[in-house]
């Protein structure tokens, strides 16, 4: 939903957009196809049905030379993560690292990524603040999103990649 809305806005603005989705069935795949169908009139849109956790895809992506990466890919679901931990490591950590590598080698101007309000974990103080301690995730999903924030921080420091994490709330 967020990716489709962002892609449409960028396309209408005249930007080129490369959409990548593994089309897993956690959400209705037909809904995903319907969203992508809205982009067929745009010649500045390319779609790749790929899993960005696949390391063999990285050199192909690096060759595209992106100016900016907006990584909204993730395995969602707090409750699902408790019973099914592996998709969270594969998608939320491995794919995230792969996209950071693409950002590093493409020398992107900015790397924007989806984090989650779940990183606030056991915090009792409300409203939440970006300055709040987020060292106590209470789900595997939250832990994977916190790991993303730490990876992004490290890449920003090591490779001077401007990174912005957006902590989405539902």
N, C-alpha and C positions, 0 to 999 in steps of 0.2 A: 504494500500500500504506500509506504513512504517513498520507496524507490521509484515506483511508477509516477507518483506525483512530482517528485524531483526531476525525473527524466523528462517528463512532459514540459515542465517549466523551462528546463535548459534547452530542449529542442526548439521550443517556441522562441526562445531568445536567440537562436542561431548557433548554439554550441553543438559540437559533435559528441554523441553519447555512445559508449560501448556498454551494453547491458550484458551481464553474465549471471546466469542462474542455473543451478543444478536440477531444477524442477522436481525436487523431492516432493513426496506426497503428504508432508506434515500439514500443509494447507492445500486446499482444492487446486489441483493442477489446471483444471479448466479455467478457473478464475485467473491464474497466472497467464495462461494463453490469451484470454480475453483482454487483459491489460496490455500485453505485448502487441496485440492486434491493433490497438489504438495508435501505435507508432508506425505502422506501415506507410502512411503518407509521407513520412519524414525520410528524406534521402540521407540525412546526417545521423541516422540511427543504425547501429549494427547490434545484432543479438547473437550471443554464443551460449548454447546449452552445454555448459561445462561445469565441472566441480572445481572450484579454485583451491581445494585442498590437494589437488593433483599437482605435484611438483613439476611434472613434464610440461605443464601449461605455462609455467613462469617465463621461460625464454620467449615464447610466442607473445605474451603480454608485454614483456619488456621491449620487444621490437616495435610495439605500437607507439611508444614514446608519449605517454600521457602527461598533460600539464597538471592535472589534478585527479586525485582518486577519492571517490566517496564510497567507502566500504560499508554497506548496510547488510551484508550477508551475515547470517547467524542461524544457528539452530535455536529456535525460541522455545519457551515453555519451562517455567520454574518447576512445576510438579513432574513433568515428563523427565526432567534431568535427574531426578532422584532415582527413578527406576531404570533409566537408559543413559548412563554416563558417557559412553563412547562417542555418540554423535556430537557431544559438546566439546570433547577434546579434538575430534577430527575437524569439525566445522569452526567452532568458535576460537580455537587456538591455532591449529595448523593452518587453516585458510587465512587467518588473520596475519600470521607470520609470513605466509607466502605473499600476501598483498603488500606488506611492509617491504619485502624484498623487491617487489615490482616498483614500488615508490622509490626505493633507494637507487636502483639501477636506472630508472627513468628520470631521476632527478626532478621529481614533481615539485611544483610550487607549494602544494598543500595536500595533506592527507587528512581527510575528515572521516570519522568512523562512528558507528552506533555503539554506544555503551547502553547502560540501563539503570533505571532507578533501583534495581535489585542490588546494586553494589552497596547501597546504604545499609543493607543487612539488618543487624540487630540494633541499629541506632534508634533511640527513643525520642530524641529531640526532633521536634517538627516546628516549622517547616524545615526540610533538609536544605543544606547549603553545600556548595562546591568545596568549602573548607572543612566539612565534616570528615571525621575519620571513617574510612571505608575498608578497614582491615578485618572485618568480621562478617564475611558473606555467610548466609544461612542456606544456600542451595548451590548445587554444582553449576547451574546456569550463572548465578551471581559471581561465583569464583572465576568462571571462564571470562566474564566481562571485566572483572577486576584485573585479570591477567592481561587482557587486551590493553587496558589503560597503562599497565606497567611496561609492556612491550613498546607501546607507542612512545612513552616517555623516554625509554632507552634509545630508541631509534632517533627521536628528535635530538637527543643529546649527542649521540655518536655520529650521526650523519647529517645533522643540521636540516632535518626535514620538519617543517612546520606541521604540527599535528593538532587536531581539535577533536575531542571526544564529546559526543552529545548523549547525555543521559536521558533517554526517553522514558516517559511514564505512560502507563495505560490506565 
